[in-house]
Every structure is written in structure tokens, then in C-alpha cells.
Amino acid sequence: MTTFPSPPCPCLGLRVTVLVENTSRRPDTVGEHGFAAYVETERGVVLFDTGATGEALATNARALGVDLARVTAIVLSHGHYDHTGGLGTALAAAPKAKVYFHWRCTAERWAQRFGFRKAIGMPPQSRLALDAARREPVAGPLLVPEGLLLSGPVPGPTSPAQAGFLTATDAGPRADDFADETFLLARAPSGWVVLTGCCHRGLANTLAYARVLAGGEPLGAAIGGFHLKRLSRRDLDDAVEAIRKAGLREVLAGHCTGAKAIRHLAARCGARVEMLEVGLERAW
């Protein structure tokens, strides 16, 4: 395992293919509530999250001509089912891949809405797959051999995106602080690219920390879920300001971001904004 280096990351070409998303742009692929991205550099392939089910991951990989056997690292952004449910399928296809995750990723999780509580943590079958996998703990910034930087826990104040989420503690269920959330950073020739799973720690915190990890070099793009659904107009304006402050030129948003929030960003943030779908491919 490589510790956090200086300079932080090599400059590599990057290609991202969305394998799992809520919606699909092709009839031979399927959408599901989840996220997974196939991330290629000259040094290897990383699977960032695994979607909610192995079925969607495998079906879409075949349809898109993506070879999961090339994956040498699997990164779990956080411990919700819609990002970890396909782990068993991913490991079966790439049995030598290492799995990078924070230890809190396996904790029980719930969403509480209108007095009802729903389990949304890592499914039991994924925990079993993880137990048998080549496990790599992520406690802080970490450079993986594929040339990508994992953030480790995201600092900053509590985000409104966390409201309604619970996690298990020794004292019983408590508000989830998402201490396990990590994002992925790639140092591409056109600027750093930020890949997020759900951004439960908040878009402002995430982009601010990305700027720190990038060592003052410019951020070029952000791709993933930003968890802006059901947030207030003021919160959406704060997200716009975070994007402007980070200097992003491109925003590819999906999964938990919400169509209303994506329209708000597109109208105000000053960056090129596009909605994610299964099959979207982008190179930097």
C-alpha cells in the first residue's frame, strides 16, 4: 500500500464509463437506483462503487463491452446498499482486485422518513464477499497503484444532505456522520477530476477538500451523485457557490442529485452540466 505522496498524484489520462445509474441511455442496458463507474488510467482499472445489484453491473458491463476482469481495485465510496450491493459480482469477475473502504462502511444504516425506518446498509451477501476479499483500509488520503487518489474521510461541518440518515453505534442508532465516505481524485491533463458516490458529507466540503488534496492545482470536473434531492433553494444556491468557488468547468451529476437540482445547477453554476446515465463515457 502506498502512503499519501508529495506531489500527490501522477498526471494521467483518464476515461470514465458509467456502468450503473438510475437511468439508461441504451435499450440493451438497464437502470437501477445505484451508482458504479469504470475508471481507466494508463496504470490500471478501478471500479468505483458497484451499484445495488450484481445483475445490473454485469448486464451493463457486457452490453458496453467493459471487461470487469481488468479491474485491479474496487473502491467503496460509503456503506449504502446502492453502492455496495454488486460487490460479490464484481469480485467474482475480478477475484484478484483489492477492495478499498473505510472500516465504518460495514456498519448498519437506516433512512428515516415520515416516522418509518428502512435498512439501507451494505447487504449481507456483500459483507460476506468483503470478508473473503483482499481488503485495504482507507483511513486517510491514499494513492492507489492505478494512479488515483482516495480522499479518506471528508472534513468540514455537518451537511444538510445527512438529515434522516442513521447508523448503528454502541449506544444504538444515531445520526449518521458518514465518517466512512471517500471520494476519488484523478490528476488529468485538463485538471483534477473528482468522482463522488453520494456526497453525503456535502458538496461544499467535498470540493473544498478536493482543492486541498490537489495542492492548489485547478479542479476541472466533478462526476457522480451530489445528494441535492429534497434540499432547499438556499442549499442549492450553496452548491452553486461551491462549484463556482472550485472553478469547475464540467459537472456530470446523477443518482441522488435530483433532476430539479441538476436544472438549478445548469442554470446558475457557470459550468457545463450534464445528467448521468448508464453508458455515458468521458475521457480527460
Secondary structure, 3 states (H helix, E strand, C coil): CEECCCCCCCECCCEEEEEECCCECCCCCCCCCCCEEEEEECCEEEEECCCCCHHHHHHHHHHHCCCHHHEEEEECCCCEHHHHCCHHHHHHHCCCCEEEECHHHHCCEEEEECCEEEECECCHHHHHHHHCCEEEECCCCEECCCCCEECCCCCCCCCHHHCCEEECCCCCCEECCCCCCCCEEEEECCEEEEEECCCCCCHHHHHHHHHHHCCCCCEEEEEEECCCCCCCHHHHHHHHHHHHHHCCCEEEEECCCCHHHHHHHHHHCCCEEEECCECCEEEC
